[in-house]
Amino acid sequence: MQPLAPAYVQAFLKQYEIEVMQFERSTATSELAAQAIGCELGQIAKSLCFMVDGEPLLVIASGDQRVDTKKLAEIRGVARKRVKVAKPEECIAIFSYAPGGVPPVAHRTKNIPIYVDESLKRYEVVYAAAGASDANFAISPSQLIEITQAQFVNLWQEP
């Protein structure tokens, strides 16, 4: 199965009057995205694909935080060992995009549970991937919740 084109994400975002920013260099990691955009690392809203007890789930986390999979397991009511990072081929087949470009919206599979880590509330504007490793868009955390129909949860890994 082939990834969806970034134009699919652009079309989805257009209904919310959100513009996609295209870069000449990669924004595939939080660090690269923050450098290209010129923002704080924490403002990057990274989309992390998981398989939880065999079911897909998306976590949108701050670029400067790690996700605590134990907390994710507790939220989903499963054992920690049932939480796995999705393989690249699962990202493409289920979420429609390759790792490094997975957006929080416009997925091939509908009704995927989405959780947004509370740590993103620190910022008025965050930046998420737009379907390719060189495309991002700016959005407020509250609008991100609205358009993804996600919920804020505490998933960051405490030191």
Secondary structure, DSSP 8 states (H G I E B T S, - for coil): -----HHHHHHHHHTTT--EEE-SS---SHHHHHHHHTS-GGGEEEEEEEEETTEEEEEEEETT--B-HHHHHHHHTS-GGGEEE--HHHIIIIISS-TT---SS--SSSS--EEEEGGGGG-S-EEEE-SSTTEEEEE-HHHHHHHHT-EEE--B---
